């Protein structure tokens, strides 16, 4: 699908079409790579759709729950369930995630160039 992003500056916002796609990743209590490093990535959004907290790193390092490392994505339907990186600040390294507990927790990933 196409994602329209506004570019803010001294002028009014200009919509830009960016090719983006979505995918789901099953997350459990072992850190795993959900997206490999991608040169040219211009869109990255991570959305926790499960009832368990998920931690994700975006610098290629292992995500852990003890000690905690990574971005905390709260449970689905609560504040902090997602993170979207602004244009110009999108990480290019691998994305690794781990769930605080359980298996089969689902992370929705939006990614594009």
C-alpha positions in Angstrom: 0.0 0.0 0.0 1.0 3.6 -0.3 1.8 5.7 2.7 1.5 9.5 2.5 3.8 11.4 4.9 3.8 15.1 5.5 7.1 16.9 5.3 7.1 19.9 7.7 9.3 22.9 7.3 8.9 26.6 6.6 6.3 25.9 3.9 3.0 24.0 4.2 3.2 20.2 4.5 3.8 18.4 1.2 2.5 14.9 0.8 5.0 12.3 -0.4 4.1 8.8 -1.6 6.4 6.2 -0.2 6.2 2.5 -1.0 5.5 0.7 2.3 4.4 -2.7 3.3 3.1 -4.4 6.4 4.0 -7.7 7.9 3.4 -9.6 11.2 6.0 -11.3 13.4 5.4 -13.8 16.1 7.3 -12.8 19.2 8.1 -15.0 22.2 10.6 -14.9 25.1 13.7 -15.5 22.9 15.0 -12.4 21.1 14.7 -12.8 17.3 15.3 -10.6 14.3 12.0 -9.4 12.9 13.5 -7.3 10.2 17.1 -7.4 8.8 19.2 -4.3 8.3 18.0 -2.4 5.2 19.9 0.4 3.6 17.5 3.0 2.2 14.7 2.2 4.7 12.6 5.4 5.0 9.6 4.2 7.0 9.6 2.0 10.1 6.7 1.5 12.5 6.3 -1.1 15.2 2.9 -1.8 16.7 2.3 -4.3 19.5 -1.0 -6.1 18.8 -0.7 -8.5 21.8 -1.6 -8.5 25.5 2.0 -8.7 26.6 4.7 -6.0 26.6 7.3 -6.4 23.8 10.8 -4.9 23.7 12.5 -4.1 20.4 16.0 -2.9 19.6 16.6 -1.1 16.3 20.4 -1.1 16.3 21.0 -4.7 15.6 21.6 -5.7 19.2 19.8 -8.4 21.1 16.5 -7.4 22.8 16.3 -8.5 26.4 13.8 -8.3 29.2 16.3 -8.7 32.1 18.0 -6.4 32.1 15.7 -4.5 29.8 17.1 -3.4 26.5 15.2 -1.9 23.7 12.1 0.2 23.1 9.2 -0.8 25.3 6.0 -1.4 23.4 3.1 -1.5 25.8 0.2 -3.9 25.5 -2.3 -3.5 22.6 -4.9 -0.8 23.2 -2.8 1.2 25.7 -0.6 4.3 25.4 2.8 3.4 24.1 1.8 0.3 22.1 3.6 1.6 19.0 6.5 3.6 17.7 6.9 5.3 14.4 10.3 6.9 13.4 10.2 10.3 11.7 11.6 10.7 8.3 15.3 11.3 8.5 15.6 9.3 11.8 14.6 5.9 10.6 17.1 3.2 11.8 18.7 1.1 9.1 20.1 -1.7 11.4 18.3 -5.0 12.1 15.2 -4.9 14.4 15.2 -7.5 17.2 12.3 -8.1 19.5 11.4 -10.2 22.6 8.2 -10.6 24.6 8.0 -10.2 28.4 6.2 -13.5 28.6 4.4 -16.2 26.5 4.5 -17.3 22.9 2.7 -16.2 19.8 2.6 -12.5 20.6 2.1 -10.5 17.4 4.0 -7.4 16.3 2.8 -5.5 13.3 5.6 -4.0 11.3 5.3 -1.2 8.7 8.4 -0.8 6.6 9.3 1.0 3.3 11.8 2.7 1.2 
